[in-house]
Amino acid sequence: MSESEKVVLTSRDVGTVNVADLVKPRRPRASLSDFIKAYQTSKSYEEVARKLGMTAISVQARTVRERKRGVHLKRFERQGGGCRITQADIDAANALIAELAQNGNVLV
């Protein structure tokens, strides 16, 4: 290790520190072909992330970037799970809005 790789901090308790120890290690980036193989054979962003050692958010971001570049990646089916709003829920919400409007409780 050369002297240029060391940093001396002014704190009495620390002393000499290797700069590499202060930097968060980078994950290896998947090549485009590896990304495409993992993506096209998966059913979700999470599955791609597991295969490549990435986070699901990183997979989503890379998917958007590659599509902007012209790569024709498949679209995943939407996963269920969120709140399902039925027509009855919508009708109840609209009735509540109408009731509030009649009572003058609507801010404009």
Beta strands, then each sheet from edge to edge (+ up, - down):
strand 1: 6-8
strand 2: 16-18
sheet 1: 1+ 2-
end
